[in-house]
Amino acid sequence: MWKTEACCKCRAQPLNPLSPRAPCRCHRMEKILLANPGTTASCPARARKWSNSQPADLAHMGQSREDPTGIEAFAMPVSALPRTGSDPVLLKAPASLGTVANSLRASDGQLQAKAPAKPPRTPSFELPDTSERPPTYCELVPRVPCVQGTSLSQSCPEPEDPWWEAEEDEEEENRCFTRPQAEISFCPPDTPSCLLGPQNRPLEPQVLHTLRGLFLEHHPGSTALHLLLVDCQATGLLGVTRVQRDNMGVSSGLELLTLPHGCRLRLELLERHETLALAGALAVLGCSGPLEERAAALRGLVELALALRPGAAGDLPGLAAVMGALLMPQVRGEQGVEEAGVRVTGKTGEEACAGLFSQVSRLEHTWRQLRRSHTEAALAFEQELKPLMRALDEGAGPCDPGEVALPHVAPMVRLLEGEEVAGPLDESCERLLRTLHGARHMARDAPKFRKVAAQRLRGFRPNPELREALTTGFLRRLLWGSRGAGAPRAERFEKFQRVLGVLSQRLEPDS
């Protein structure tokens, strides 16, 4: 006698032979197990065939699964599953996305499947509300209204029109002096930053890492043009509006610097020069990695200075700031042999470079690594950049419009703000006269400098993040934080000089 399970309109298939004397109780036990699936743990498990005619997920039938009752089900390929008609079929609602594996199957006893996890009440991200299209019921992410028309996350502004390429009217160039109305500041107003939050601490590591990546992505020539653009705007050479001209009485910031009511602009340029120098020194002293990393940072500053020199970008204030960082006591210490009056002519480049580096008292190992790994940059710094910077500080360097787009204004600004000229009395008097003579020519040639700067920047499209990173307001917040940025200038610089001294000693302690 054979037990048979027949499917509708299908042939009978023999399964397990039964003794004629044994009562047929399998069908009854099956109903009991299906009615109470919790008793399957106490009953012996029976290997059962699967049906490929039921509306279960066939894509997952050949995969091994864990039974929620604790009994591990076996896995069979789909092609090897015969059709059986005795398994009851449950009518299921359409399964939602991600819950197919937890769908209910009557054939394997999963009548009490685990409910899917509830979605979070707060969406992982939100879309801004759009008035053109109302939200629909089928949207997965709710739309929320923006507050005061601002986006939920800070982002850099879109690239603006190249205002630095605008031609100036001839009437503005030939205008006469008028009585000034108020002191003028060319620093851009405080706007939401795409690199710093509303409240930031000094020297945030994540921001420093982002800035390092920005400068590595741009070659020195591109960074020099970014710095030229920001310096021209901060000096008032480019981007001056008609209202600003009427208020200051002249057409350019180079003229305003020489006038009594240009005190505010002079102080802003002094702070910008010192802040850029501190940021450049931090780029070297903040490298806590191997020695080669600091040498590469020195090489990057030297290459940037070469890209800013006359004949290249021609940004002399930017060049002075970069050289100030390289010659800072915490970075270099004492000056080289050439500045002490010893000439190095008649020697090879390696011997001359070795002689110059013998007088370095800070980061001596870093400068020697620069000479070994980047000899060309080390020689350019010693034999070209240092003599050029000394001549510019003494008022004897190149300052003609053409090779220079923005002249060196730091000596004149310091002199007009009451700082004494260093050096012996006879030399200081000559230096004073050269500085005043250069300031007069600078104010006279302001329209020529403007044309040269606009020509250098023609066709240039700056990176918004890199451009912001070179502004005075951003650097002030980066170095001293949002709270410390409002402290007195002398106090801020004195504290940061001590911070740089600690970093320098930590990198290469004094022997």
Secondary structure, 3 states (H helix, E strand, C coil): CEEEECCCCCCCEEEEECCCCCCCCHHHHHHHHHHCHHHHHCCCCCCCCCCCCCCCCHHHCCCCCCCCCCCCCCCCCHHHCCCCCCCCCCCCCCCCCCCCCCCCECCCCECCCCCCCCCCCCCCCCEECCCCCCCCCCCCCCEECCCCCCCCCCCCCCCCCCHHHCCCCHHHHCCCCCCCCCCCCCCCCCCCCCCCCCCCCCCCHHHHHHHHHHHHHCCHHHHHHHHHHHHHHHHCCCCCCHHHHHHHCCCCHHHHCCCHHHHHHHHHHHHHHHHHHHHHHHHHHCCCCCHHHHHHHHHHHHHHHHHHCCCCCCEHHHHHHHHHHHCCCCCCCCCCCHHHCCCCCCCCHHHHHHHHHCCCCCCHHHHHHHHHHCHHHHHHHHHHHHHHHHHHHCCCCCCCECCECECCCHHHHHHHCCCCCCCCHHHHHHHHHHHHHHHHHHHHCHHHHHHHHHHHCCCCCCCHHHHHHCCHHHHHHHHHHHHHCCCCHHHHHHHHHHHHHHHHHHHCCCC
